[in-house]
Amino acid sequence: MNLLLRAHRRTLRVRTCVDGNLWLVAQLLAWRVSLPVVKHLLPVATLARVMWWRPEAASDDRLRAQRIARVKELMVIGGRLLISSNCLERSLVLYRLLSRADASPTLVLGIRRNGRPVAGHAWIEVNGEPLGEPDRDAFDPIVAFGPCGAARHASGLGLA
């Protein structure tokens, strides 16, 4: 019975995402299936360039805020069904969605500070603030990708 209830809840969540966004949901599912393979075939710098999506049109702050809120809503509602729990895959998809929303996202790759074993992490920042990343402070940025996938290395982030 518990399994049926969980399936029903997930169905409702996906239906909420699909309402008016069928094309977007189809794109998210395509990335959900392809990124686990593609990330092993292409360097991250190439992936960042591929995932950057030129904004639909210049927008005012209110419209930009609405678009960012919609992306955050998709993250919460769609969960692991539409957006991977893998940090790099999730960050690449969010980088794509937020760049299209004219939010000027930054894709950041970092390494755990003072950690053993060594661990890497990827996250998205908008206006210098991490988006939904409670443990971001446990990682030191190594490289960040801004507009069009342009890379800035640690020294450009004020670390070296």
Summary of the structure (lengths in Angstrom):
residues: 160
radius of gyration: 16.4
end to end distance: 55.2
largest distance: 55.2
contacts: 444
relative contact order: 0.14
helix: 57%
strand: 17%
